[in-house]
Amino acid sequence: MSLIPIRWVSQQARSNALERDIVRLALLDQRLLPGETQEVLLENAQGVACAITDMVVRGAPAIGIAAAYGVALEASVSLREADDWQTRLATACDVLASSRPTAVNLFWALGRMRDVIKAHGSSTKAPYDALLREAKRIHEQDLEDNLRMAEFGAQVIAASLEDGVTQCEVMTHCNTGALATGGHGTALGVIRTAYAQGLITRVHVNETRPWWQGSRLTAWELVQEKIPARLAVEGAASLIMQQGVQSPQGLRWLIVGADRIAANGDTANKIGTFSLAVQARAHGIKVMVVAPLATFDATLTSGDDIPIETRDASELRQAGNRQIAPDEIEVFNPVFDVTPHHYIDAIVTEHGVVESPDSDGVGALLGRAMRG
Ligand SMILES: CSC[C@@H](O)[C@@H](O)C(=O)COP(=O)(O)O
């Protein structure tokens, strides 16, 4: 059983020269981790969209990658059925775009796929090969970006340590590791690399209610990597920070990912991030956001306009098969919040670091990146 979170599977056609290879997208079912490792096999864009909505795959970059493969899958269906491919693929992109609203990486990846579709507008057949190539490029590029961000982030941690101090502890929220990305991770990628460089002694992992990305996924990744970590409910964060700042090698950084970053640096991330950033500021702990440029939405001047997904009440009323709140109670289940940029000390991207982010800093970074 493979533990690769997103895998393109191509099975050679049996004999008939006219038959095409059978292609599928295999997603490691993150709803079942850490208890079970099982893959879901998908054969069209609708299936991928449902898998994103149902959180078989989650995490901003991973959602974008899966959606890109979803468009390629749909192109293969179109070749088989020899239909009006333009209409089919336009519908597929729309269906995928409606799967989750907050992570802008989804719309960024679909934008890249739409560009490929447009470039092949005059073809008689769906541009399957070109779309699959682009999806693979998005996937590979994400891993490369993760590794670059990890180096930058580790440098930021090293530079922040007081004279004579060489190591510290960090806290993270949600899951931003290999499961949420093309591999390695954003925030967890920085933690991995900084640990390998001897900069981190322990990771404080927040449970991340109500879906438990922290306990089910981040804890699982850290245990596999043998990185010392301790799990706690996010309600314990202030206590952990209060105790953590008392020793010179104690807790120094809150390191998180992002689902969408506005032009002024306001950052949408997993619900609870804003509250953790406020607590971190109160304790003198620094806040690092780690995200590729694909997570920036320069069309939004501030975080006020970032769409915040709310999910089903059952996520709070039930834990597995157990009822944990009365069905009659009104439930509010927003799954992201926006941390204002002035609570963030550094945004780490594959194109470098913006310290004390604001519109000027983010604008300069995006401008630099555009110039190459
Ligand atoms: C590299 S992942 C960054 C974010 O996507 C992550 O922190 C997060 O909020 C994921 O939310 P999820 O609801 O699990 O998709």
The ligand as an ORCA input file, in Angstrom:
! r2SCAN-3c Opt
* xyz 0 1
  C      -0.027     23.559      3.472
  S      -1.490     23.645      4.056
  C      -1.931     25.272      4.667
  C      -3.364     25.248      4.989
  O      -4.052     24.700      3.905
  C      -3.666     24.451      6.254
  O      -3.069     25.083      7.337
  C      -5.142     24.395      6.440
  O      -5.735     25.308      6.973
  C      -5.841     23.227      5.862
  O      -7.222     23.244      6.097
  P      -8.100     22.010      5.635
  O      -9.483     22.393      6.076
  O      -7.568     20.813      6.345
  O      -7.980     21.928      4.137
*
